């Protein structure tokens, strides 16, 4: 009987430990909001940019998941979803925005379009959070395109006069634009962006065939006032504009589109015979999310060493399980600030975030 009790106690402890570890694993998973994915298919059909979805390629292409609030919890008032295609010349976007009152007032290119209800695209071709592109447009087909060298947190520069050369865009309103006497169904957008926007002078255009980009989409929507039939952003009793609604494809977890590490993954599938609908995010990207979590904490703490332990001559954190593999973050101080890095157990590469937030990978031959 005594032996039975001892065995039973050991079994109970083992079960309790297992349940605790599973609990920690669940908490870890819940704490990490996985970015959304979309597979963009190659097309050989000519796409006419007119705001209509007439082409067979558009009709057979799957819609994205519906947009969600930027912080990832609340369901938006009006639905937004998109489709994407690509060929050797362009990336194509088709967007459907439900909206009972379609209105827009801004007509000058490169003005601050999000002062109207708008749709926005963010593109980071190499996924290092630097040198990315932003596109905005309203229901009048007024556009604002710009290039950003770094996120605002890293004090980069913004080229407001930069343009997507050769871009084509169109809007169709399912209802009537700027007419307060009726109820609209919404509006649709169609866009073609030439791949050449990523090409350096004298360089070669690289199309991400069977590869992915980090991309996100945003929709800014405002409560409105009507004065003499004219729409405008609504103000509170003190005369201040009410805050906008920010609805996005892949949730940011924070009211800030300019944290590119949260953006979604779009895979450009070349296969025209077998339709791929799923894309598996590479293992190293999971480590990258963790590195950026550490990076944000580090810059918010003014580059202190709090929470880091000196072990084996390195400032490091305790190992963390990512996809079942332990990874150990290292903090290295240098003349430029700091680097945070992890050696990947999946690819054996050294994954690094520098003090300015730029992500890079290096081949690491050390054991």
Secondary structure, 3 states (H helix, E strand, C coil): CHHHHHHHHHHHHHHHHHHHHHHHHHHHHHHCCCCCEEEEEECCCCCCCCCCCCCHHHHHCCCCCCCEECCCCCCCCCCEEEEEEECCCEEEEEEEEECCCCCCCCCCCCCCHHHCCEEEEEEECCCCCCCEEEEEECCCCCEEEEEECCCHHHCCCEECCCCCCCCEEEEEEECCCCCCCCCCCEEEEEEEEEHHHHCCCCCCCCCCCCEEEEEEEEEEECCEEEECCEEEECECCCCCECCCEEEECCCCCCCCCCCHHHCEEEEEECCCCCCCCCCCCCHHHHHHHHHHHHHHHHHHCCCCCCCCEEECCEEECCCEEECCEEECCEEEEECCEEEEEEECCCCCEEEEEECCCCEEEEECCCC
